[in-house]
Amino acid sequence: MPKSVQIKTHLEPKGFLWFSPEYLSQKTLLVQILRKFRRMLFSVFHREYIAQSIAMNRQGECHRCGMCCKLINKCPFLGTDSQNLPFCRVYGELRPAACNNYPFDRVDSEIKQCGFKFK
């Protein structure tokens, strides 16, 4: 008899290590560093969670504000075009997965003016 397939209709944001999603929503420097580390590890080890969360929960689009490239420190690949709009110099194949998927869930989203919102 075939096993029933369980389809997740709602993904709850995962915490990180022993930190809860509520703790990770704080705006302190330590928590920003933890979220950045979480983003890097999830992009390598939890790709399925990221893909599901983006497909099921993320709405909106990028406004090209460049704020995600300035979290904690400015990304060395961040540039500006002739209209002074930010752009990624390694966009495409070389762009890191952590950048490509930002924000992938409510915990990861820390920029108020970001065009991406979550259900």
Secondary structure, 3 states (H helix, E strand, C coil): CCCCCCCCCCCCCCCECCECCCHHHCCCHHHHHHHHHHHHHHHHHCHHHHHHHHHHHEEECCCCCCHHHHCCCCCCCEEECCCCCEEECCCCCCCCHHHHCCCCCCCCCCCCCCCEEEC
